[in-house]
């Protein structure tokens, strides 16, 4: 098995080699950066009161009469300036005054990568825009996320990224009219584990979560689901980086400790159990297997689901991506388009919906 450090460095080097903010995004930068440091939520006439706790919602941008569909922005949380890449659907970019609240997806990149790398690999913003959804790609500190509960030398505050995500959601509800009842999280690898942590620890904040090549941390970093929420776990059957069966004893990494994890199935089972699900049903589909647990539903409400999709002959990759993975990550499944499958699941539309 290749070391996580080598794989992360390959991913990071490849991501930095690209021209990272071309085209329409450059227009977004031109609109946002001149405003840096001069706008806060308190400056907005429709601003909600600041959230309690240690996070502060100071933004680096305020909406213009014609906001760009793509912007890079900042948010001040816990004394740190955090970055995120925001994509608005066309109607939101037109700033129609009577436009209603929009669904929001928070998408976490993998370890050693960044927001642009995940955007390019998934094309999540295009699929989400077609569904009228906002997408925010936050940047992790040092190209990673605190997906587990163990404090480390590199991440002494194990809850920092949870608070950042909470505040980012509040901020986008205030400033971008994101619908607080339709907030979703998704991610890849370490970012997938971060999405699962948010679903486990903040189920009331989210309407659904999805993880590709990510599992729940275990051992002394364990994350335990605390309430029912629809969850989809997508995994490669032949993942060489973080195996389908989990990584209870990860190899040492001098750059940052690798967290132990449950298996992909144990991850799904943990969310199914807290949701009161019955026995699962597994169905073989072309190129992948789907296992579905139906969560216990309130009276007169349809049952939500937890789903595990395992792609045949696939590695530590995003199924359906056209971007070649780094060396050592294994092949990309072409039997499954993870982006459309996940969004259909989260939004309750199409054949892969959560209910």
Buried (B, 14 or more C-beta within 10 A) or exposed (E): EBBBBBBBBBBBEBBEEEEBBEEEBBBBBEBBBEBEEEBBBEEBEEEEEBBEEEBBBBBBBBBEEEBBBBBBBBBBBBEEEBBBBBBBBEEBBEEEEEEEBBBBBBBBBBBBBBBBBBBBBBBBBEBBBEBBBBBBBBBBBEBBBBBBBBBEEEBEEBBBBBBBBBBBBBBBBBBBBBBBEBBBBBBBBBBBBBBBBBBBBBBEBBBBBBBBBBBBBBBEBBBEBEBBBBBBBBBBBBBBBBBBBBBEEBEEBEBBBBBBBBBBBBBBBBBBBBBEBEEBEEEEEEBBBBBBBBBEBEEEEEBBBBBBBBBBBBBBBBBBBEEEBBEBBBBBBBBBBBBBBBBBBBBBEEEBBBB
